[in-house]
Amino acid sequence: MTTTLGATSPTPAALSPSRLTQLDALESESIHVMREVAGEFERPVLLFSGGKDSIVMLHLARKAFWPAAVPFALLHVDTGHNFPEVIEYRDATVERYGLRLVVAHVQDAIDDGRVSERPDGSRNPLQTVPLLDAITSNRFDAVFGGGRRDEEKARAKERVFSLRDEFGQWDPRRQRPELWDLYNGRHKPGEHVRVFPLSNWTELDVWRYIEREGIELPSIYYAHTREVFARDGMWLAPGEWGGPRDDERLETRTVRYRTVGDMSCTGAVDSTATTVAEVIAEVAASRLTERGATRADDRASEAAMEDRKREGYF
Amino acid sequence: MAAAPTTRTTDETRPVTTSPALSPTTPTATSTTTATTTAPAGAPLSDGAAAHAARELLRLATAGSVDDGKSTLIGRLLYDTKSVLADQLSAVERATAARGAAEGEVDLALLTDGLRAEREQGITIDVAYRYFSTARRAFVLADTPGHVQYTRNMVTGASTAQLAIVLVDARKGVLEQTRRHATVAALLGVPHVLLAVNKMDLVDFDEAVFRSIAEDFSAYAAGLGLPDVLAVPVSALAGDNVVDRSTRTPWYDGPTLLEHLETVPVSDARADDDLRLPVQVVIRPRTAEHPDYRGYAGRIASGTVRVGDALTVLPSGKTSVVTGIDTFDGPLDEASAGRSVTVRLADELDVSRGDVLVPTGTPVTLGQDLVGTVCWLSERRSVLGSRLLVRIGTRTVRALLREVDARLDVDTQTVELLSGVDTLHQVDATDTSSDAAPSGLGLNAIGRVRVRLAEPVLLDDYARHRGTGAFLLVDPADGSTLAAGMVGPTLLDRLAPEPEDSSDADWLAGAGI
């Protein structure tokens, strides 16, 4: 038996019964990170947008603490420009797992003058202030985010445990070296730590994990027909946030979303993928990164994400 | 005494126990147990889903500067494995053009410089993580700058790496920087090293040049105790032997760089070592369904745990028997290194975060005097007698820095012995001026320390237990990470001159060497 195996395999280590597959290894690492947070912090919270990365994070949290309940609340920063399918998904999920949901509304921050609307109608950058205010008022000391290092080059240098000062700011030069799996979450009062359990996952890993685990997603991740209009090379959906302008024409297309964010700056892509398997085939063949394809805010400049991160963005 | 060189046992001769659940017959075989079941019936299996489900993860590190062609090599790996997408490439094209380069030229090095300061200065400052994959493996690459002032970043990248790529310019051969990178890899116990002899196109693919550099490096690596080194002649710029085999090196019959990354053993036999399970959290649901459930959750750092095993809880020394290994997906009979599990024990013991579960009856070192090698990561110098926190495994204990008695120069690979006086009662710890620490360690320095711990903890040799033998020194005032360390003898001890007295031999003996 072993002779045959040895003869056909150039990688003997791959035959060890104890081997972990890549997804096993990523899952185990993420669970380890979440348990470290539960062990080291008083009031963690998980940022939950109803996007696929936050959904995978929640799934991992359920695995990490089973058979106990997820020991932290969810926080959603609501721009007011939501996809209704996503809000529906969010509420059903909270209900199903008996979770506590904190919602920070960008609209509230606009109403009381903490932030003001931008001329382009995008509320994505406006999320930072209500996010930081929610962290402060709830005294959250660890905030799980679904950010991945493969998303963007400023994120490629992000730590798993990322220290934020009392203004929520990220200073790349103040980041602690992160060695082995020894995450240092110590912080001074008023500071908090952003934690990225999916740091080492890629977009394709997330999709393959969704497939493997049979995780349900909001329907807008799969191909559907929708009225859209073209702006900056992306398909945007009309909504109260302001689109389309007079010179932009609505048309009905078959599309899906690769990312889920503020409607004003999250674009759809042409797609016929109606199943996870089809989405995976499409992502694997894509020639554009998900942010490049679907996020207007990241196109603003080469350092757009770095600048927003410094200010305390996700 | 220097530590004995570690000898690697290859897995080829080890008998293979097949387990239907975890052991596909070949690395590319379709796995019926782990592959997807969620695709609707009749739908085609997603692109390579089965192969993907079986593939492994390899963590690797590279160190070097643009001069070595390191960024070009990484760019080549990303590009040739189709991990660079069109919008990233066009961003690099724009950035290349903005620097006044000729039209159409693409500086692949720009793919890897993430932060504004790095692009402006054209240097890499921080560790960046890159992702690429093939049908057989997925890779997490820690890309670290190679200059001596960034030793801490090299150490960071190497700490999790199973393989280090060391780059040499074929025209220049082994340089100080090459030796520095090899030294850091050896210090951090990276199991495999790949020497990429780059820019072979500039020496006309001359075999003699390659052989001479490879022999030079091998001799040097042997002195460092690096267990597994493979040299590959490449041209990152032209792509020779990076992903595809070169027709210009007919004299070379070894694997390409990527082929080696795809086949080098990943597991490093951690599953065969004694069990180490650091407890992260205690799971107590206290629900109607699980009123009395009590499980100890953690990721197995080394070894294998099985139901029925007798385990000892450290540091308390209490023993019990494993009654269950739980996961969300169902109970397991056994679980090995790398897996996150929750273990239940037969007896109600006082077990909490920071404890470590080990096999009952195996030798362990429990102590309050930690001797090890640290890399100093902070701009504040070390101060003898200062109060610290030591983070080891999942435990944090108060501690005093008692001694810094040797320093390793990573450029010359020499060890300088310092006056190893126990200054516990002599130094004013509140005086943090550099004058108060004549023998202290500054940023990027590597030295041997002795730290007194407030309570006994499990002290595993890093050389044997890379997972539990690592520690951090943390500033209790602001929480910053001051140093990263490895318990027990390391490369530093291997390179250190014989001590004049034999007092150092005591802790070596105590550590079970």
Boltz contact constraints between the chains, C-beta under 6 A:
constraints:
  - contact:
      token1: [A, 2]
      token2: [B, 15]
      max_distance: 6.0
  - contact:
      token1: [A, 2]
      token2: [B, 16]
      max_distance: 6.0
  - contact:
      token1: [A, 5]
      token2: [B, 16]
      max_distance: 6.0
  - contact:
      token1: [A, 8]
      token2: [B, 26]
      max_distance: 6.0
  - contact:
      token1: [A, 9]
      token2: [B, 26]
      max_distance: 6.0
  - contact:
      token1: [A, 10]
      token2: [B, 263]
      max_distance: 6.0
  - contact:
      token1: [A, 11]
      token2: [B, 27]
      max_distance: 6.0
  - contact:
      token1: [A, 11]
      token2: [B, 263]
      max_distance: 6.0
  - contact:
      token1: [A, 12]
      token2: [B, 11]
      max_distance: 6.0
  - contact:
      token1: [A, 12]
      token2: [B, 12]
      max_distance: 6.0
  - contact:
      token1: [A, 13]
      token2: [B, 11]
      max_distance: 6.0
  - contact:
      token1: [A, 13]
      token2: [B, 265]
      max_distance: 6.0
  - contact:
      token1: [A, 13]
      token2: [B, 266]
      max_distance: 6.0
  - contact:
      token1: [A, 13]
      token2: [B, 267]
      max_distance: 6.0
  - contact:
      token1: [A, 14]
      token2: [B, 27]
      max_distance: 6.0
  - contact:
      token1: [A, 15]
      token2: [B, 16]
      max_distance: 6.0
  - contact:
      token1: [A, 15]
      token2: [B, 23]
      max_distance: 6.0
  - contact:
      token1: [A, 16]
      token2: [B, 267]
      max_distance: 6.0
  - contact:
      token1: [A, 17]
      token2: [B, 17]
      max_distance: 6.0
  - contact:
      token1: [A, 17]
      token2: [B, 19]
      max_distance: 6.0
  - contact:
      token1: [A, 17]
      token2: [B, 22]
      max_distance: 6.0
  - contact:
      token1: [A, 17]
      token2: [B, 23]
      max_distance: 6.0
  - contact:
      token1: [A, 18]
      token2: [B, 271]
      max_distance: 6.0
  - contact:
      token1: [A, 18]
      token2: [B, 336]
      max_distance: 6.0
  - contact:
      token1: [A, 19]
      token2: [B, 267]
      max_distance: 6.0
  - contact:
      token1: [A, 20]
      token2: [B, 338]
      max_distance: 6.0
  - contact:
      token1: [A, 21]
      token2: [B, 54]
      max_distance: 6.0
  - contact:
      token1: [A, 22]
      token2: [B, 55]
      max_distance: 6.0
  - contact:
      token1: [A, 22]
      token2: [B, 56]
      max_distance: 6.0
  - contact:
      token1: [A, 22]
      token2: [B, 57]
      max_distance: 6.0
  - contact:
      token1: [A, 22]
      token2: [B, 138]
      max_distance: 6.0
  - contact:
      token1: [A, 25]
      token2: [B, 57]
      max_distance: 6.0
  - contact:
      token1: [A, 28]
      token2: [B, 299]
      max_distance: 6.0
  - contact:
      token1: [A, 28]
      token2: [B, 338]
      max_distance: 6.0
  - contact:
      token1: [A, 28]
      token2: [B, 339]
      max_distance: 6.0
  - contact:
      token1: [A, 28]
      token2: [B, 340]
      max_distance: 6.0
  - contact:
      token1: [A, 31]
      token2: [B, 340]
      max_distance: 6.0
  - contact:
      token1: [A, 32]
      token2: [B, 299]
      max_distance: 6.0
  - contact:
      token1: [A, 32]
      token2: [B, 340]
      max_distance: 6.0
  - contact:
      token1: [A, 35]
      token2: [B, 280]
      max_distance: 6.0
  - contact:
      token1: [A, 35]
      token2: [B, 281]
      max_distance: 6.0
  - contact:
      token1: [A, 35]
      token2: [B, 297]
      max_distance: 6.0
  - contact:
      token1: [A, 38]
      token2: [B, 281]
      max_distance: 6.0
  - contact:
      token1: [A, 39]
      token2: [B, 280]
      max_distance: 6.0
  - contact:
      token1: [A, 39]
      token2: [B, 281]
      max_distance: 6.0
  - contact:
      token1: [A, 39]
      token2: [B, 353]
      max_distance: 6.0
  - contact:
      token1: [A, 63]
      token2: [B, 328]
      max_distance: 6.0
  - contact:
      token1: [A, 66]
      token2: [B, 328]
      max_distance: 6.0
  - contact:
      token1: [A, 67]
      token2: [B, 285]
      max_distance: 6.0
  - contact:
      token1: [A, 67]
      token2: [B, 290]
      max_distance: 6.0
  - contact:
      token1: [A, 67]
      token2: [B, 293]
      max_distance: 6.0
  - contact:
      token1: [A, 68]
      token2: [B, 283]
      max_distance: 6.0
  - contact:
      token1: [A, 68]
      token2: [B, 285]
      max_distance: 6.0
  - contact:
      token1: [A, 149]
      token2: [B, 129]
      max_distance: 6.0
  - contact:
      token1: [A, 150]
      token2: [B, 131]
      max_distance: 6.0
  - contact:
      token1: [A, 153]
      token2: [B, 114]
      max_distance: 6.0
  - contact:
      token1: [A, 154]
      token2: [B, 114]
      max_distance: 6.0
  - contact:
      token1: [A, 156]
      token2: [B, 114]
      max_distance: 6.0
  - contact:
      token1: [A, 156]
      token2: [B, 128]
      max_distance: 6.0
  - contact:
      token1: [A, 156]
      token2: [B, 129]
      max_distance: 6.0
  - contact:
      token1: [A, 157]
      token2: [B, 114]
      max_distance: 6.0
  - contact:
      token1: [A, 157]
      token2: [B, 126]
      max_distance: 6.0
  - contact:
      token1: [A, 157]
      token2: [B, 128]
      max_distance: 6.0
  - contact:
      token1: [A, 172]
      token2: [B, 115]
      max_distance: 6.0
  - contact:
      token1: [A, 176]
      token2: [B, 481]
      max_distance: 6.0
  - contact:
      token1: [A, 177]
      token2: [B, 152]
      max_distance: 6.0
  - contact:
      token1: [A, 177]
      token2: [B, 156]
      max_distance: 6.0
  - contact:
      token1: [A, 177]
      token2: [B, 377]
      max_distance: 6.0
  - contact:
      token1: [A, 179]
      token2: [B, 156]
      max_distance: 6.0
  - contact:
      token1: [A, 179]
      token2: [B, 159]
      max_distance: 6.0
  - contact:
      token1: [A, 179]
      token2: [B, 484]
      max_distance: 6.0
  - contact:
      token1: [A, 180]
      token2: [B, 159]
      max_distance: 6.0
  - contact:
      token1: [A, 180]
      token2: [B, 470]
      max_distance: 6.0
  - contact:
      token1: [A, 182]
      token2: [B, 391]
      max_distance: 6.0
  - contact:
      token1: [A, 182]
      token2: [B, 472]
      max_distance: 6.0
  - contact:
      token1: [A, 184]
      token2: [B, 481]
      max_distance: 6.0
  - contact:
      token1: [A, 186]
      token2: [B, 479]
      max_distance: 6.0
  - contact:
      token1: [A, 187]
      token2: [B, 479]
      max_distance: 6.0
  - contact:
      token1: [A, 200]
      token2: [B, 140]
      max_distance: 6.0
  - contact:
      token1: [A, 202]
      token2: [B, 131]
      max_distance: 6.0
  - contact:
      token1: [A, 208]
      token2: [B, 52]
      max_distance: 6.0
  - contact:
      token1: [A, 211]
      token2: [B, 36]
      max_distance: 6.0
  - contact:
      token1: [A, 211]
      token2: [B, 38]
      max_distance: 6.0
  - contact:
      token1: [A, 212]
      token2: [B, 36]
      max_distance: 6.0
  - contact:
      token1: [A, 214]
      token2: [B, 38]
      max_distance: 6.0
  - contact:
      token1: [A, 275]
      token2: [B, 43]
      max_distance: 6.0
  - contact:
      token1: [A, 277]
      token2: [B, 39]
      max_distance: 6.0
  - contact:
      token1: [A, 277]
      token2: [B, 43]
      max_distance: 6.0
  - contact:
      token1: [A, 277]
      token2: [B, 46]
      max_distance: 6.0
  - contact:
      token1: [A, 280]
      token2: [B, 46]
      max_distance: 6.0
  - contact:
      token1: [A, 280]
      token2: [B, 47]
      max_distance: 6.0
  - contact:
      token1: [A, 281]
      token2: [B, 46]
      max_distance: 6.0
  - contact:
      token1: [A, 281]
      token2: [B, 47]
      max_distance: 6.0
  - contact:
      token1: [A, 284]
      token2: [B, 47]
      max_distance: 6.0
  - contact:
      token1: [A, 287]
      token2: [B, 85]
      max_distance: 6.0
  - contact:
      token1: [A, 287]
      token2: [B, 86]
      max_distance: 6.0
  - contact:
      token1: [A, 288]
      token2: [B, 85]
      max_distance: 6.0
  - contact:
      token1: [A, 288]
      token2: [B, 86]
      max_distance: 6.0
  - contact:
      token1: [A, 288]
      token2: [B, 87]
      max_distance: 6.0
  - contact:
      token1: [A, 289]
      token2: [B, 85]
      max_distance: 6.0
  - contact:
      token1: [A, 289]
      token2: [B, 87]
      max_distance: 6.0
  - contact:
      token1: [A, 292]
      token2: [B, 87]
      max_distance: 6.0
  - contact:
      token1: [A, 303]
      token2: [B, 116]
      max_distance: 6.0
  - contact:
      token1: [A, 306]
      token2: [B, 116]
      max_distance: 6.0
